[in-house]
């Protein structure tokens, strides 16, 4: 049975472009495989805490002596997030572009996933990803148009970062479904959704 992990990160609720796109992607996945199991996590509604100096010692460096209740809870949450990610065959991530990058809540989730010995390890020849063998589909929402504009593409630290960090984890099967230009007026937004819908349809038609 295919396991799907559905991640939303936009705080805009029903007004979110990426939430609409991730819902469409997951719906298409379930049509393709009705028996698929879906786990859902909303990292905007329930964001992991950012890694303070205290939390770095616990969840990254694994200094586990004398933990208080909060530290134990944060460690358990971190392990739960990593287990969830590693168990998934397909991960669908909603990633709006905020200030040329990703929402802070999504970054906090990724920071929890980056665990030595679980999603990557260091070797004599450099880092090696340990989370390969899964497919990631990123629903990318942008107010402007970046992917087809040579000038604007240099400002895209959203998709570039996600592809880099997922590759660091060993995930190379990464697809971006884009809704671009959604901030450029109603007509542009409608066209962005039409384009994204075609991308989703083509994605699963090809499959």
Biotite code that builds the C-alpha atoms (Angstrom):
import biotite.structure as struc

atoms = struc.array([
    struc.Atom([0.000, 0.000, 0.000], chain_id="A", res_id=1, res_name="UNK", atom_name="CA", element="C"),
    struc.Atom([1.346, 3.388, -0.992], chain_id="A", res_id=2, res_name="UNK", atom_name="CA", element="C"),
    struc.Atom([1.782, 5.832, 1.883], chain_id="A", res_id=3, res_name="UNK", atom_name="CA", element="C"),
    struc.Atom([1.267, 9.500, 1.106], chain_id="A", res_id=4, res_name="UNK", atom_name="CA", element="C"),
    struc.Atom([2.423, 12.304, 3.403], chain_id="A", res_id=5, res_name="UNK", atom_name="CA", element="C"),
    struc.Atom([0.531, 15.556, 2.746], chain_id="A", res_id=6, res_name="UNK", atom_name="CA", element="C"),
    struc.Atom([2.195, 18.713, 4.119], chain_id="A", res_id=7, res_name="UNK", atom_name="CA", element="C"),
    struc.Atom([0.614, 22.181, 4.063], chain_id="A", res_id=8, res_name="UNK", atom_name="CA", element="C"),
    struc.Atom([2.560, 25.226, 5.212], chain_id="A", res_id=9, res_name="UNK", atom_name="CA", element="C"),
    struc.Atom([0.572, 28.288, 4.168], chain_id="A", res_id=10, res_name="UNK", atom_name="CA", element="C"),
    struc.Atom([-1.119, 30.227, 7.004], chain_id="A", res_id=11, res_name="UNK", atom_name="CA", element="C"),
    struc.Atom([-3.778, 31.581, 4.617], chain_id="A", res_id=12, res_name="UNK", atom_name="CA", element="C"),
    struc.Atom([-6.319, 28.806, 5.094], chain_id="A", res_id=13, res_name="UNK", atom_name="CA", element="C"),
    struc.Atom([-8.960, 28.547, 2.363], chain_id="A", res_id=14, res_name="UNK", atom_name="CA", element="C"),
    struc.Atom([-7.383, 31.526, 0.561], chain_id="A", res_id=15, res_name="UNK", atom_name="CA", element="C"),
    struc.Atom([-4.128, 29.630, 0.087], chain_id="A", res_id=16, res_name="UNK", atom_name="CA", element="C"),
    struc.Atom([-3.069, 28.780, -3.452], chain_id="A", res_id=17, res_name="UNK", atom_name="CA", element="C"),
    struc.Atom([-0.768, 25.962, -2.374], chain_id="A", res_id=18, res_name="UNK", atom_name="CA", element="C"),
    struc.Atom([-3.418, 24.341, -0.167], chain_id="A", res_id=19, res_name="UNK", atom_name="CA", element="C"),
    struc.Atom([-5.700, 24.124, -3.176], chain_id="A", res_id=20, res_name="UNK", atom_name="CA", element="C"),
    struc.Atom([-2.888, 22.641, -5.238], chain_id="A", res_id=21, res_name="UNK", atom_name="CA", element="C"),
    struc.Atom([-1.826, 20.042, -2.662], chain_id="A", res_id=22, res_name="UNK", atom_name="CA", element="C"),
    struc.Atom([-5.456, 18.962, -2.282], chain_id="A", res_id=23, res_name="UNK", atom_name="CA", element="C"),
    struc.Atom([-5.669, 18.479, -6.057], chain_id="A", res_id=24, res_name="UNK", atom_name="CA", element="C"),
    struc.Atom([-2.426, 16.505, -6.150], chain_id="A", res_id=25, res_name="UNK", atom_name="CA", element="C"),
    struc.Atom([-3.484, 14.220, -3.302], chain_id="A", res_id=26, res_name="UNK", atom_name="CA", element="C"),
    struc.Atom([-6.897, 13.724, -4.901], chain_id="A", res_id=27, res_name="UNK", atom_name="CA", element="C"),
    struc.Atom([-5.217, 12.711, -8.153], chain_id="A", res_id=28, res_name="UNK", atom_name="CA", element="C"),
    struc.Atom([-2.903, 10.344, -6.292], chain_id="A", res_id=29, res_name="UNK", atom_name="CA", element="C"),
    struc.Atom([-5.846, 8.695, -4.544], chain_id="A", res_id=30, res_name="UNK", atom_name="CA", element="C"),
    struc.Atom([-7.718, 8.323, -7.831], chain_id="A", res_id=31, res_name="UNK", atom_name="CA", element="C"),
    struc.Atom([-4.675, 6.596, -9.260], chain_id="A", res_id=32, res_name="UNK", atom_name="CA", element="C"),
    struc.Atom([-4.402, 4.371, -6.177], chain_id="A", res_id=33, res_name="UNK", atom_name="CA", element="C"),
    struc.Atom([-7.623, 4.294, -4.115], chain_id="A", res_id=34, res_name="UNK", atom_name="CA", element="C"),
    struc.Atom([-6.072, 2.114, -1.421], chain_id="A", res_id=35, res_name="UNK", atom_name="CA", element="C"),
    struc.Atom([-3.333, 4.641, -0.689], chain_id="A", res_id=36, res_name="UNK", atom_name="CA", element="C"),
    struc.Atom([-2.957, 5.718, 2.924], chain_id="A", res_id=37, res_name="UNK", atom_name="CA", element="C"),
    struc.Atom([-2.720, 9.469, 3.548], chain_id="A", res_id=38, res_name="UNK", atom_name="CA", element="C"),
    struc.Atom([-1.129, 11.137, 6.571], chain_id="A", res_id=39, res_name="UNK", atom_name="CA", element="C"),
    struc.Atom([-1.737, 14.874, 6.854], chain_id="A", res_id=40, res_name="UNK", atom_name="CA", element="C"),
    struc.Atom([0.276, 17.495, 8.690], chain_id="A", res_id=41, res_name="UNK", atom_name="CA", element="C"),
    struc.Atom([-0.419, 21.221, 8.763], chain_id="A", res_id=42, res_name="UNK", atom_name="CA", element="C"),
    struc.Atom([2.824, 22.876, 9.815], chain_id="A", res_id=43, res_name="UNK", atom_name="CA", element="C"),
    struc.Atom([1.236, 26.329, 9.699], chain_id="A", res_id=44, res_name="UNK", atom_name="CA", element="C"),
    struc.Atom([-1.538, 25.435, 12.152], chain_id="A", res_id=45, res_name="UNK", atom_name="CA", element="C"),
    struc.Atom([0.819, 23.409, 14.342], chain_id="A", res_id=46, res_name="UNK", atom_name="CA", element="C"),
    struc.Atom([4.359, 24.541, 13.566], chain_id="A", res_id=47, res_name="UNK", atom_name="CA", element="C"),
    struc.Atom([7.348, 22.859, 15.192], chain_id="A", res_id=48, res_name="UNK", atom_name="CA", element="C"),
    struc.Atom([9.294, 25.268, 17.371], chain_id="A", res_id=49, res_name="UNK", atom_name="CA", element="C"),
    struc.Atom([12.339, 26.786, 15.756], chain_id="A", res_id=50, res_name="UNK", atom_name="CA", element="C"),
    struc.Atom([15.654, 25.385, 16.875], chain_id="A", res_id=51, res_name="UNK", atom_name="CA", element="C"),
    struc.Atom([16.799, 27.528, 19.764], chain_id="A", res_id=52, res_name="UNK", atom_name="CA", element="C"),
    struc.Atom([20.132, 26.874, 21.424], chain_id="A", res_id=53, res_name="UNK", atom_name="CA", element="C"),
    struc.Atom([18.348, 24.653, 23.923], chain_id="A", res_id=54, res_name="UNK", atom_name="CA", element="C"),
    struc.Atom([16.547, 22.604, 21.283], chain_id="A", res_id=55, res_name="UNK", atom_name="CA", element="C"),
    struc.Atom([19.653, 22.256, 19.135], chain_id="A", res_id=56, res_name="UNK", atom_name="CA", element="C"),
    struc.Atom([21.373, 20.496, 21.998], chain_id="A", res_id=57, res_name="UNK", atom_name="CA", element="C"),
    struc.Atom([18.493, 18.045, 22.318], chain_id="A", res_id=58, res_name="UNK", atom_name="CA", element="C"),
    struc.Atom([17.037, 17.351, 18.876], chain_id="A", res_id=59, res_name="UNK", atom_name="CA", element="C"),
    struc.Atom([20.139, 17.909, 16.730], chain_id="A", res_id=60, res_name="UNK", atom_name="CA", element="C"),
    struc.Atom([23.132, 17.079, 18.929], chain_id="A", res_id=61, res_name="UNK", atom_name="CA", element="C"),
    struc.Atom([21.214, 14.502, 20.990], chain_id="A", res_id=62, res_name="UNK", atom_name="CA", element="C"),
    struc.Atom([22.533, 15.559, 24.382], chain_id="A", res_id=63, res_name="UNK", atom_name="CA", element="C"),
    struc.Atom([19.914, 13.582, 26.303], chain_id="A", res_id=64, res_name="UNK", atom_name="CA", element="C"),
    struc.Atom([21.030, 13.683, 29.937], chain_id="A", res_id=65, res_name="UNK", atom_name="CA", element="C"),
    struc.Atom([18.601, 15.237, 32.417], chain_id="A", res_id=66, res_name="UNK", atom_name="CA", element="C"),
    struc.Atom([15.907, 16.279, 29.953], chain_id="A", res_id=67, res_name="UNK", atom_name="CA", element="C"),
    struc.Atom([12.954, 18.263, 31.278], chain_id="A", res_id=68, res_name="UNK", atom_name="CA", element="C"),
    struc.Atom([9.388, 17.566, 30.159], chain_id="A", res_id=69, res_name="UNK", atom_name="CA", element="C"),
    struc.Atom([9.463, 20.130, 27.354], chain_id="A", res_id=70, res_name="UNK", atom_name="CA", element="C"),
    struc.Atom([12.725, 18.776, 25.969], chain_id="A", res_id=71, res_name="UNK", atom_name="CA", element="C"),
    struc.Atom([11.371, 15.227, 26.063], chain_id="A", res_id=72, res_name="UNK", atom_name="CA", element="C"),
    struc.Atom([8.253, 16.358, 24.174], chain_id="A", res_id=73, res_name="UNK", atom_name="CA", element="C"),
    struc.Atom([10.324, 18.158, 21.533], chain_id="A", res_id=74, res_name="UNK", atom_name="CA", element="C"),
    struc.Atom([12.541, 15.115, 21.070], chain_id="A", res_id=75, res_name="UNK", atom_name="CA", element="C"),
    struc.Atom([9.469, 12.894, 20.679], chain_id="A", res_id=76, res_name="UNK", atom_name="CA", element="C"),
    struc.Atom([7.965, 15.311, 18.136], chain_id="A", res_id=77, res_name="UNK", atom_name="CA", element="C"),
    struc.Atom([11.192, 15.369, 16.143], chain_id="A", res_id=78, res_name="UNK", atom_name="CA", element="C"),
    struc.Atom([11.329, 11.586, 15.993], chain_id="A", res_id=79, res_name="UNK", atom_name="CA", element="C"),
    struc.Atom([7.659, 11.469, 15.006], chain_id="A", res_id=80, res_name="UNK", atom_name="CA", element="C"),
    struc.Atom([8.226, 13.904, 12.135], chain_id="A", res_id=81, res_name="UNK", atom_name="CA", element="C"),
    struc.Atom([11.232, 11.961, 10.870], chain_id="A", res_id=82, res_name="UNK", atom_name="CA", element="C"),
    struc.Atom([9.423, 8.609, 11.161], chain_id="A", res_id=83, res_name="UNK", atom_name="CA", element="C"),
    struc.Atom([6.472, 10.047, 9.227], chain_id="A", res_id=84, res_name="UNK", atom_name="CA", element="C"),
    struc.Atom([8.712, 11.358, 6.454], chain_id="A", res_id=85, res_name="UNK", atom_name="CA", element="C"),
    struc.Atom([10.752, 8.165, 6.138], chain_id="A", res_id=86, res_name="UNK", atom_name="CA", element="C"),
    struc.Atom([7.633, 5.982, 6.069], chain_id="A", res_id=87, res_name="UNK", atom_name="CA", element="C"),
    struc.Atom([6.091, 7.865, 3.137], chain_id="A", res_id=88, res_name="UNK", atom_name="CA", element="C"),
    struc.Atom([6.368, 6.645, -0.423], chain_id="A", res_id=89, res_name="UNK", atom_name="CA", element="C"),
    struc.Atom([5.086, 9.960, -1.784], chain_id="A", res_id=90, res_name="UNK", atom_name="CA", element="C"),
    struc.Atom([5.379, 13.336, -0.044], chain_id="A", res_id=91, res_name="UNK", atom_name="CA", element="C"),
    struc.Atom([3.216, 16.234, -1.233], chain_id="A", res_id=92, res_name="UNK", atom_name="CA", element="C"),
    struc.Atom([4.460, 19.585, 0.035], chain_id="A", res_id=93, res_name="UNK", atom_name="CA", element="C"),
    struc.Atom([2.643, 22.901, -0.240], chain_id="A", res_id=94, res_name="UNK", atom_name="CA", element="C"),
    struc.Atom([5.321, 25.588, -0.512], chain_id="A", res_id=95, res_name="UNK", atom_name="CA", element="C"),
    struc.Atom([4.328, 29.196, -1.102], chain_id="A", res_id=96, res_name="UNK", atom_name="CA", element="C"),
    struc.Atom([7.101, 31.638, -1.932], chain_id="A", res_id=97, res_name="UNK", atom_name="CA", element="C"),
    struc.Atom([7.607, 34.169, 0.849], chain_id="A", res_id=98, res_name="UNK", atom_name="CA", element="C"),
    struc.Atom([10.292, 36.806, 0.250], chain_id="A", res_id=99, res_name="UNK", atom_name="CA", element="C"),
    struc.Atom([11.971, 34.630, -2.400], chain_id="A", res_id=100, res_name="UNK", atom_name="CA", element="C"),
    struc.Atom([12.121, 31.605, -0.084], chain_id="A", res_id=101, res_name="UNK", atom_name="CA", element="C"),
    struc.Atom([9.765, 29.385, 1.940], chain_id="A", res_id=102, res_name="UNK", atom_name="CA", element="C"),
    struc.Atom([7.557, 30.025, 4.983], chain_id="A", res_id=103, res_name="UNK", atom_name="CA", element="C"),
    struc.Atom([9.347, 29.878, 8.297], chain_id="A", res_id=104, res_name="UNK", atom_name="CA", element="C"),
    struc.Atom([6.995, 27.102, 9.430], chain_id="A", res_id=105, res_name="UNK", atom_name="CA", element="C"),
    struc.Atom([8.067, 24.890, 6.529], chain_id="A", res_id=106, res_name="UNK", atom_name="CA", element="C"),
    struc.Atom([11.723, 25.600, 7.289], chain_id="A", res_id=107, res_name="UNK", atom_name="CA", element="C"),
    struc.Atom([11.119, 24.575, 10.917], chain_id="A", res_id=108, res_name="UNK", atom_name="CA", element="C"),
    struc.Atom([9.693, 21.241, 9.720], chain_id="A", res_id=109, res_name="UNK", atom_name="CA", element="C"),
    struc.Atom([12.669, 20.645, 7.434], chain_id="A", res_id=110, res_name="UNK", atom_name="CA", element="C"),
    struc.Atom([15.079, 21.508, 10.254], chain_id="A", res_id=111, res_name="UNK", atom_name="CA", element="C"),
    struc.Atom([13.538, 18.714, 12.315], chain_id="A", res_id=112, res_name="UNK", atom_name="CA", element="C"),
    struc.Atom([13.924, 16.243, 9.432], chain_id="A", res_id=113, res_name="UNK", atom_name="CA", element="C"),
    struc.Atom([17.643, 16.908, 9.073], chain_id="A", res_id=114, res_name="UNK", atom_name="CA", element="C"),
    struc.Atom([18.868, 14.172, 11.420], chain_id="A", res_id=115, res_name="UNK", atom_name="CA", element="C"),
    struc.Atom([22.305, 12.607, 11.196], chain_id="A", res_id=116, res_name="UNK", atom_name="CA", element="C"),
    struc.Atom([21.992, 8.850, 10.878], chain_id="A", res_id=117, res_name="UNK", atom_name="CA", element="C"),
    struc.Atom([18.358, 8.988, 9.793], chain_id="A", res_id=118, res_name="UNK", atom_name="CA", element="C"),
    struc.Atom([17.952, 11.257, 6.763], chain_id="A", res_id=119, res_name="UNK", atom_name="CA", element="C"),
    struc.Atom([21.660, 11.741, 6.016], chain_id="A", res_id=120, res_name="UNK", atom_name="CA", element="C"),
    struc.Atom([25.105, 10.808, 7.234], chain_id="A", res_id=121, res_name="UNK", atom_name="CA", element="C"),
    struc.Atom([28.632, 12.054, 6.785], chain_id="A", res_id=122, res_name="UNK", atom_name="CA", element="C"),
    struc.Atom([31.197, 9.799, 5.143], chain_id="A", res_id=123, res_name="UNK", atom_name="CA", element="C"),
    struc.Atom([34.855, 10.097, 4.194], chain_id="A", res_id=124, res_name="UNK", atom_name="CA", element="C"),
    struc.Atom([33.765, 11.223, 0.747], chain_id="A", res_id=125, res_name="UNK", atom_name="CA", element="C"),
    struc.Atom([31.142, 13.691, 1.946], chain_id="A", res_id=126, res_name="UNK", atom_name="CA", element="C"),
    struc.Atom([27.487, 13.655, 3.016], chain_id="A", res_id=127, res_name="UNK", atom_name="CA", element="C"),
    struc.Atom([25.189, 10.845, 1.897], chain_id="A", res_id=128, res_name="UNK", atom_name="CA", element="C"),
    struc.Atom([21.391, 10.997, 1.845], chain_id="A", res_id=129, res_name="UNK", atom_name="CA", element="C"),
    struc.Atom([19.527, 8.166, 3.565], chain_id="A", res_id=130, res_name="UNK", atom_name="CA", element="C"),
    struc.Atom([15.917, 8.993, 2.642], chain_id="A", res_id=131, res_name="UNK", atom_name="CA", element="C"),
    struc.Atom([15.937, 8.128, -1.049], chain_id="A", res_id=132, res_name="UNK", atom_name="CA", element="C"),
    struc.Atom([13.466, 5.932, -2.871], chain_id="A", res_id=133, res_name="UNK", atom_name="CA", element="C"),
    struc.Atom([10.495, 8.220, -2.376], chain_id="A", res_id=134, res_name="UNK", atom_name="CA", element="C"),
    struc.Atom([8.729, 10.661, -4.662], chain_id="A", res_id=135, res_name="UNK", atom_name="CA", element="C"),
    struc.Atom([8.197, 14.290, -3.660], chain_id="A", res_id=136, res_name="UNK", atom_name="CA", element="C"),
    struc.Atom([5.694, 16.578, -5.371], chain_id="A", res_id=137, res_name="UNK", atom_name="CA", element="C"),
    struc.Atom([5.973, 20.237, -4.394], chain_id="A", res_id=138, res_name="UNK", atom_name="CA", element="C"),
    struc.Atom([3.012, 22.556, -4.979], chain_id="A", res_id=139, res_name="UNK", atom_name="CA", element="C"),
    struc.Atom([4.749, 25.873, -5.522], chain_id="A", res_id=140, res_name="UNK", atom_name="CA", element="C"),
    struc.Atom([2.835, 29.162, -5.355], chain_id="A", res_id=141, res_name="UNK", atom_name="CA", element="C"),
    struc.Atom([4.366, 32.484, -6.435], chain_id="A", res_id=142, res_name="UNK", atom_name="CA", element="C"),
    struc.Atom([3.029, 35.991, -6.736], chain_id="A", res_id=143, res_name="UNK", atom_name="CA", element="C"),
    struc.Atom([5.295, 36.661, -9.728], chain_id="A", res_id=144, res_name="UNK", atom_name="CA", element="C"),
    struc.Atom([6.626, 34.594, -12.612], chain_id="A", res_id=145, res_name="UNK", atom_name="CA", element="C"),
    struc.Atom([10.062, 33.143, -11.977], chain_id="A", res_id=146, res_name="UNK", atom_name="CA", element="C"),
    struc.Atom([10.566, 29.861, -13.819], chain_id="A", res_id=147, res_name="UNK", atom_name="CA", element="C"),
    struc.Atom([10.475, 31.285, -17.348], chain_id="A", res_id=148, res_name="UNK", atom_name="CA", element="C"),
    struc.Atom([12.173, 34.621, -16.669], chain_id="A", res_id=149, res_name="UNK", atom_name="CA", element="C"),
    struc.Atom([16.006, 34.494, -16.757], chain_id="A", res_id=150, res_name="UNK", atom_name="CA", element="C"),
    struc.Atom([16.230, 37.591, -14.581], chain_id="A", res_id=151, res_name="UNK", atom_name="CA", element="C"),
    struc.Atom([13.718, 36.440, -11.985], chain_id="A", res_id=152, res_name="UNK", atom_name="CA", element="C"),
    struc.Atom([14.953, 32.857, -11.780], chain_id="A", res_id=153, res_name="UNK", atom_name="CA", element="C"),
    struc.Atom([18.072, 34.084, -10.000], chain_id="A", res_id=154, res_name="UNK", atom_name="CA", element="C"),
    struc.Atom([15.817, 35.332, -7.190], chain_id="A", res_id=155, res_name="UNK", atom_name="CA", element="C"),
    struc.Atom([14.170, 31.949, -6.686], chain_id="A", res_id=156, res_name="UNK", atom_name="CA", element="C"),
    struc.Atom([15.533, 30.622, -3.410], chain_id="A", res_id=157, res_name="UNK", atom_name="CA", element="C"),
    struc.Atom([12.315, 28.674, -2.798], chain_id="A", res_id=158, res_name="UNK", atom_name="CA", element="C"),
    struc.Atom([12.470, 25.823, -5.285], chain_id="A", res_id=159, res_name="UNK", atom_name="CA", element="C"),
    struc.Atom([16.274, 25.878, -5.360], chain_id="A", res_id=160, res_name="UNK", atom_name="CA", element="C"),
    struc.Atom([16.442, 25.386, -1.588], chain_id="A", res_id=161, res_name="UNK", atom_name="CA", element="C"),
    struc.Atom([13.835, 22.624, -1.555], chain_id="A", res_id=162, res_name="UNK", atom_name="CA", element="C"),
    struc.Atom([15.540, 20.716, -4.344], chain_id="A", res_id=163, res_name="UNK", atom_name="CA", element="C"),
    struc.Atom([18.890, 21.091, -2.586], chain_id="A", res_id=164, res_name="UNK", atom_name="CA", element="C"),
    struc.Atom([17.773, 19.984, 0.870], chain_id="A", res_id=165, res_name="UNK", atom_name="CA", element="C"),
    struc.Atom([15.714, 17.087, -0.466], chain_id="A", res_id=166, res_name="UNK", atom_name="CA", element="C"),
    struc.Atom([18.706, 16.011, -2.542], chain_id="A", res_id=167, res_name="UNK", atom_name="CA", element="C"),
    struc.Atom([20.839, 16.202, 0.599], chain_id="A", res_id=168, res_name="UNK", atom_name="CA", element="C"),
    struc.Atom([18.393, 13.737, 2.165], chain_id="A", res_id=169, res_name="UNK", atom_name="CA", element="C"),
    struc.Atom([18.843, 11.471, -0.870], chain_id="A", res_id=170, res_name="UNK", atom_name="CA", element="C"),
    struc.Atom([15.527, 12.331, -2.554], chain_id="A", res_id=171, res_name="UNK", atom_name="CA", element="C"),
    struc.Atom([16.067, 12.897, -6.266], chain_id="A", res_id=172, res_name="UNK", atom_name="CA", element="C"),
    struc.Atom([12.553, 12.222, -7.619], chain_id="A", res_id=173, res_name="UNK", atom_name="CA", element="C"),
    struc.Atom([11.228, 15.754, -7.072], chain_id="A", res_id=174, res_name="UNK", atom_name="CA", element="C"),
    struc.Atom([8.525, 17.401, -9.184], chain_id="A", res_id=175, res_name="UNK", atom_name="CA", element="C"),
    struc.Atom([7.319, 20.997, -8.907], chain_id="A", res_id=176, res_name="UNK", atom_name="CA", element="C"),
    struc.Atom([3.748, 21.925, -9.804], chain_id="A", res_id=177, res_name="UNK", atom_name="CA", element="C"),
    struc.Atom([3.665, 25.703, -10.119], chain_id="A", res_id=178, res_name="UNK", atom_name="CA", element="C"),
    struc.Atom([1.022, 28.388, -9.893], chain_id="A", res_id=179, res_name="UNK", atom_name="CA", element="C"),
    struc.Atom([2.953, 31.510, -10.866], chain_id="A", res_id=180, res_name="UNK", atom_name="CA", element="C"),
    struc.Atom([1.819, 35.108, -11.207], chain_id="A", res_id=181, res_name="UNK", atom_name="CA", element="C"),
    struc.Atom([-1.040, 34.730, -8.719], chain_id="A", res_id=182, res_name="UNK", atom_name="CA", element="C"),
    struc.Atom([-0.375, 38.255, -7.443], chain_id="A", res_id=183, res_name="UNK", atom_name="CA", element="C"),
    struc.Atom([-0.624, 39.838, -10.878], chain_id="A", res_id=184, res_name="UNK", atom_name="CA", element="C"),
    struc.Atom([-4.389, 40.207, -11.034], chain_id="A", res_id=185, res_name="UNK", atom_name="CA", element="C"),
    struc.Atom([-7.465, 37.940, -11.307], chain_id="A", res_id=186, res_name="UNK", atom_name="CA", element="C"),
    struc.Atom([-6.856, 36.911, -14.905], chain_id="A", res_id=187, res_name="UNK", atom_name="CA", element="C"),
    struc.Atom([-3.249, 35.978, -14.225], chain_id="A", res_id=188, res_name="UNK", atom_name="CA", element="C"),
    struc.Atom([-4.291, 34.028, -11.134], chain_id="A", res_id=189, res_name="UNK", atom_name="CA", element="C"),
    struc.Atom([-6.945, 32.108, -13.099], chain_id="A", res_id=190, res_name="UNK", atom_name="CA", element="C"),
    struc.Atom([-4.390, 31.268, -15.778], chain_id="A", res_id=191, res_name="UNK", atom_name="CA", element="C"),
    struc.Atom([-1.932, 30.137, -13.093], chain_id="A", res_id=192, res_name="UNK", atom_name="CA", element="C"),
    struc.Atom([-4.467, 27.677, -11.710], chain_id="A", res_id=193, res_name="UNK", atom_name="CA", element="C"),
    struc.Atom([-5.319, 26.422, -15.203], chain_id="A", res_id=194, res_name="UNK", atom_name="CA", element="C"),
    struc.Atom([-1.635, 25.829, -15.888], chain_id="A", res_id=195, res_name="UNK", atom_name="CA", element="C"),
    struc.Atom([-1.138, 24.042, -12.563], chain_id="A", res_id=196, res_name="UNK", atom_name="CA", element="C"),
    struc.Atom([-4.196, 21.855, -13.173], chain_id="A", res_id=197, res_name="UNK", atom_name="CA", element="C"),
    struc.Atom([-2.744, 20.835, -16.540], chain_id="A", res_id=198, res_name="UNK", atom_name="CA", element="C"),
    struc.Atom([0.571, 20.015, -14.893], chain_id="A", res_id=199, res_name="UNK", atom_name="CA", element="C"),
    struc.Atom([-1.172, 17.819, -12.322], chain_id="A", res_id=200, res_name="UNK", atom_name="CA", element="C"),
    struc.Atom([-3.211, 16.055, -14.990], chain_id="A", res_id=201, res_name="UNK", atom_name="CA", element="C"),
    struc.Atom([-0.130, 15.479, -17.157], chain_id="A", res_id=202, res_name="UNK", atom_name="CA", element="C"),
    struc.Atom([1.813, 14.227, -14.159], chain_id="A", res_id=203, res_name="UNK", atom_name="CA", element="C"),
    struc.Atom([-0.596, 11.407, -13.516], chain_id="A", res_id=204, res_name="UNK", atom_name="CA", element="C"),
    struc.Atom([-1.474, 10.755, -17.146], chain_id="A", res_id=205, res_name="UNK", atom_name="CA", element="C"),
    struc.Atom([2.218, 10.130, -17.761], chain_id="A", res_id=206, res_name="UNK", atom_name="CA", element="C"),
    struc.Atom([2.322, 7.855, -14.717], chain_id="A", res_id=207, res_name="UNK", atom_name="CA", element="C"),
])
